[in-house]
Amino acid sequence: MDRNLALNLVRVTEAAALESARYLGRGDKIAADQAAVDGMRKMFDTVNIDGKVVIGEGEMDEAPMLYIGEQIGKAKEGCPEVDIAVDPLDGTTSVAKGLSNALSVVAVAPKGCLLHAPDMYMNKIAVGPKAKGCIDIDASVEENLSNVAKALNKDISDLTVTVIDRPRHEDLIKRVRAVGARIKLFSDGDVAAAIATCFEHSGVDILMGVGGAPEGVIAAAALKCMEGEFQGKLCPMNDEERKRCKDMGVDVDKVLTMEDLVRGNEILFAATGISDGELLKGVVYYENNMATTYSVVMRAETGTIRFVEALHKLDKKPEYAR
């Protein structure tokens, strides 16, 4: 895959972040999400790819979101055919409430290399490179934490587990506390939380719990670039969701490994901060209609991770000017 596409993906996530960040703390998560979608779609239309959203916001009747099956990019003759997993705004509540760790994220791979699945819940477990090979989503909480602690040469009391703060995780949290591990709860945005397991300065050792499937695929793409590990299992909530999985050829009982979620090494990942977080700073607006964005772009084939700080003169970009 053309390595220059990676930098074009940063422009895509920057566009979504610049639009969405204007709604920081304004209490309207729908408007923030819509702004991110509009910004991302507009910039994707300038990219020389023949792309298809294989996991994203929902089906076609959920438009104007970036829906599963939507064609993206210029799609001219000779353009590479690619799969796309998107979350224009991972952390809608965070933006609406002015909280941290909201990102715009996208993952791209050659056609047929990203999991094609419905927008639904997924049980997840993720670790960084040092604990790779030591997790099993079908194993008990206690066994996984013990194995990760050994891999990291830590006492289990020094292990930090990050979990999204939801009532569904009450039992998980009790079990983590019972073995003596530390817990770091987060309110929204589990892509950033999964990526944090790969950066020692984050203090996060393992992510566990149930979140969105699109975010799971995107996080797996990022972790593949950083040589971490991610496992998932889809969690259909009703017969309709089970039927959608069956129609797509997805086995809901299967443990989804890295290769099931993101096949091969021609994987690209990009993210731009919308609100301040541990991985990236959020958008900052300045006088004279200028703004700064902070992004990361990764390429699995080479293992390259680039952090990109960009100053935008919005008067020269009419689509962003206010």
Long-range contacts (C-beta under 8 A, 24 or more apart in sequence): 1-80, 1-82, 1-108, 1-109, 1-110, 1-266, 1-268, 1-301, 2-80, 3-299, 3-302, 5-47, 5-49, 5-80, 5-108, 5-268, 6-268, 6-270, 6-297, 6-298, 6-299, 6-306, 7-297, 8-47, 8-48, 9-47, 9-106, 9-108, 9-268, 9-269, 9-270, 9-297, 10-270, 10-272, 10-295, 10-297, 10-308, 10-310, 11-43, 11-46, 11-47, 12-40, 12-43, 12-44, 12-47, 12-106, 12-270, 13-40, 13-103, 13-104, 13-105, 13-106, 13-270, 13-271, 13-272, 13-295, 14-43, 14-104, 14-272, 14-293, 14-295, 14-310, 14-312, 15-39, 15-40, 15-42, 15-43, 15-319, 15-320, 16-40, 16-43, 16-88, 16-89, 16-104, 16-272, 17-103, 17-104, 17-272, 17-273, 17-274, 17-282, 17-283, 17-293, 17-295, 18-283, 18-291, 18-293, 18-312, 18-314, 18-320, 19-320, 20-88, 20-89, 20-95, 20-102, 20-104, 20-274, 21-95, 21-274, 21-275, 21-282, 21-283, 21-285, 22-322, 23-95, 23-96, 24-95, 24-98, 24-274, 24-275, 24-282, 24-283, 25-95, 25-96, 25-97, 25-98, 26-96, 27-96, 27-97, 28-96, 29-92, 29-93, 29-95, 29-96, 30-92, 32-89, 32-92, 32-95, 32-96, 33-65, 33-88, 33-89, 33-92, 34-64, 36-88, 36-89, 36-104, 36-274, 37-64, 37-65, 37-66, 37-88, 37-89, 38-64, 39-88, 39-319, 40-66, 40-86, 40-88, 40-104, 40-106, 41-66, 41-72, 42-319, 44-72, 44-73, 45-72, 45-73, 45-74, 46-74, 47-72, 47-73, 47-74, 48-73, 48-74, 48-76, 48-79, 49-73, 49-74, 49-75, 49-79, 49-80, 49-81, 49-82, 49-108, 50-74, 50-75, 50-76, 50-79, 50-80, 50-81, 50-82, 51-75, 51-81, 51-82, 51-83, 51-84, 51-108, 52-81, 52-82, 52-83, 52-84, 52-111, 53-84, 53-85, 53-86, 54-83, 54-84, 54-85, 54-114, 54-115, 54-116, 54-117, 55-85, 55-114, 55-115, 55-116, 55-117, 55-118, 55-119, 55-213, 55-214, 55-217, 56-84, 56-85, 56-86, 56-87, 56-119, 56-214, 57-86, 57-87, 57-88, 57-119, 57-214, 58-119, 59-118, 59-119, 68-116, 68-118, 68-119, 80-110, 81-110, 81-111, 82-108, 82-109, 82-110, 82-111, 83-108, 83-109, 83-110, 83-111, 83-112, 83-113, 83-114, 83-116, 84-108, 84-114, 85-114, 85-115, 85-214, 85-217, 85-218, 85-221, 86-214, 86-218, 87-191, 87-212, 87-214, 87-215, 87-218, 89-274, 90-188, 90-189, 90-190, 90-191, 90-192, 90-215, 90-218, 91-188, 91-189, 91-192, 91-274, 91-275, 92-188, 93-187, 93-188, 94-187, 94-188, 94-189, 94-274, 94-275, 95-274, 95-275, 98-275, 99-187, 99-188, 99-275, 100-275, 100-276, 100-277, 100-278, 101-186, 101-188, 101-189, 101-192, 101-193, 101-275, 101-276, 101-277, 101-278, 101-279, 102-188, 102-189, 102-273, 102-274, 102-275, 102-277, 102-282, 103-189, 103-191, 103-192, 103-271, 103-272, 103-273, 103-274, 103-277, 103-279, 103-280, 104-271, 104-272, 104-274, 105-191, 105-215, 105-218, 105-222, 105-269, 105-270, 105-271, 106-218, 106-269, 106-270, 106-271, 107-217, 107-218, 107-221, 107-222, 107-262, 107-267, 107-268, 107-269, 108-267, 108-268, 108-269, 109-221, 109-262, 109-263, 109-264, 109-266, 109-267, 109-268, 110-264, 110-266, 112-263, 113-262, 113-263, 113-264, 113-266, 113-267, 114-217, 114-221, 114-261, 114-262, 114-263, 115-217, 115-250, 115-256, 115-260, 115-261, 115-262, 116-248, 116-249, 116-250, 117-213, 117-217, 117-234, 117-245, 117-248, 117-250, 118-213, 118-241, 118-244, 118-245, 118-248, 118-250, 119-212, 119-213, 119-214, 120-212, 120-213, 120-234, 120-235, 120-236, 120-237, 120-241, 120-244, 120-245, 121-210, 121-211, 121-212, 121-213, 121-234, 121-235, 121-236, 121-237, 122-210, 122-211, 122-212, 122-213, 122-216, 122-232, 122-233, 122-234, 122-235, 122-256, 123-209, 123-210, 123-232, 123-233, 123-234, 123-235, 124-190, 124-194, 124-207, 124-208, 124-209, 124-210, 124-211, 124-216, 124-219, 124-230, 124-231, 124-232, 125-206, 125-207, 125-208, 125-230, 125-231, 125-232, 126-194, 126-197, 126-206, 126-207, 126-219, 126-223, 126-228, 126-229, 126-230, 126-231, 127-197, 127-205, 127-206, 127-207, 127-228, 127-229, 128-197, 128-198, 128-199, 128-200, 128-205, 128-223, 128-226, 128-228, 129-198, 129-226, 129-227, 129-228, 131-197, 131-205, 131-206, 131-229, 132-227, 132-228, 132-229, 133-229, 135-206, 135-229, 135-231, 136-231, 137-231, 137-232, 137-233, 137-255, 138-255, 141-172, 141-175, 141-176, 141-179, 141-208, 142-175, 142-179, 144-206, 144-208, 145-176, 145-179, 145-181, 145-206, 146-179, 148-205, 148-206, 149-181, 152-205, 154-205, 156-180, 156-181, 157-181, 157-182, 158-182, 159-205, 159-206, 160-184, 160-203, 160-204, 160-205, 160-206, 161-205, 161-206, 161-207, 161-208, 162-186, 162-193, 162-196, 162-197, 162-204, 162-206, 162-207, 162-208, 163-207, 163-208, 163-209, 164-188, 164-190, 164-193, 164-209, 164-210, 164-211, 166-209, 166-210, 168-209, 168-210, 169-209, 169-210, 172-208, 172-209, 176-208, 189-277, 190-215, 190-219, 191-215, 191-218, 191-219, 191-222, 191-271, 192-271, 192-277, 192-278, 192-279, 194-219, 194-222, 194-223, 194-230, 195-219, 195-222, 195-223, 195-226, 195-271, 195-279, 196-278, 196-279, 197-223, 197-228, 198-222, 198-223, 198-226, 198-227, 198-228, 199-278, 199-279, 202-278, 202-279, 210-235, 216-256, 216-261, 217-261, 217-262, 218-269, 220-258, 220-261, 220-262, 221-261, 221-262, 221-267, 221-268, 221-269, 221-300, 222-269, 222-271, 222-298, 223-258, 224-258, 224-262, 224-265, 224-267, 224-300, 225-267, 225-269, 225-298, 225-299, 225-300, 225-303, 225-305, 226-298, 226-303, 226-305, 227-303, 229-258, 230-258, 230-261, 231-255, 231-256, 231-257, 231-258, 232-256, 232-261, 262-300, 265-300, 265-301, 266-300, 266-301, 267-299, 267-300, 267-301, 268-297, 268-298, 268-299, 268-300, 269-297, 269-298, 269-300, 270-295, 270-296, 270-297, 270-298, 271-295, 271-296, 271-297, 280-307, 288-315, 289-313, 289-314, 289-315, 289-321, 289-322, 290-314, 291-320
